[in-house]
Amino acid sequence: MDHELHEKIKRFIDAMPSFPTTVSKVMEICDNPRTNPMDLKKVISLDPVLMAKVLKLVNMAYYGVNHQSTSLVHATIMLGLNTVKNLALSTAALGIISKEKRKGSLDMSEFWRHSLSVGVMAKLLAKKRGVDREQWEGYFSAGLLHDIGKIPLDAVFSSDYMNVITEADKNQVPLFCVEDSLLGANHCQAGQILAELWKLDGALLDVIAYHHNYKAYGGAHKDKLFTVMAANNYVNFSKLGFSGDIHLDQIEQTVLNELNISKDVFFEMKEEFLIEIEKAKLFLKI
């Protein structure tokens, strides 16, 4: 990507609403190894929407209708700092994007249906493979936000992005390849710019930047990256929502081997997957 194009995308992202102060503070606190639940309670209590979501999540995850937790400290302990951090992040990102008033080529309701489906499947794959429960929401957030770079590309190039989608379909090639050839940048690169400006790092940044180029990845978050790649492939194959990709490369056996799963696992989880999508829709109000 040349400098002029980089700056053009950056200017659009700079003009987007910033993360709420509360969410930025939650992320900062959760990344501090000395944090305790009372520190988090003080911040979350200032944001009624986030506070309601934390309590709603802990009650959905651990309790039935006859026993509801109303303690924010208890909820934070039960969920874990990583879960609270990823919940705050997902809620904020969806809120920011939903405020964008623009005419683009992507149908945003279908885009978020796709993104939500990838997030849910990534979380279920983590659960199926025995990943620690506290990490599940990190897989969900990575799946939910993996295609976030399509938002600035679609906005900056406007009608040109429809040509990209059309060409990718006509030539039956992955969308990111046509983005590179027609626009000079792809959504992984645009997503990396956005993630860095939002101060997202670790696995989330890596998944956004490398989910179409895992062979170039040498970081520490291969498990999340490969899980999101596998989830994305299944969701596109199943035509759940639409994010511009019609023809994805088939998931390579290397990825499945790394995760120690077969393609059959997706069909085994189909019923649970569809149920969890509906729960996530209600929870995030998508």
Secondary structure, 3 states (H helix, E strand, C coil): CCHHHHHHHHHHHHHCCCCCHHHHHHHHHHCCCCCCHHHHHHHHCCCHHHHHHHHHHHHHHHCCCCCCCCCHHHHHHHHCHHHHHHHHHHHHHHHHHHCCCCCCCCCHHHHHHHHHHHHHHHHHHHHHCCCCHHHHHHHHHHHHHCCCCHHHHHHHHCHHHHHHHHHHHHHCCCHHHHHHHHHCCCHHHHHHHHHHHCCCCHHHHHHHHHCCCHHHCCCCCHHHHHHHHHHHHHHHHCCCCCCCCCCCCCCCHHHHHHHCCCCHHHHHCHHHHHHHHHHHHHHHCC
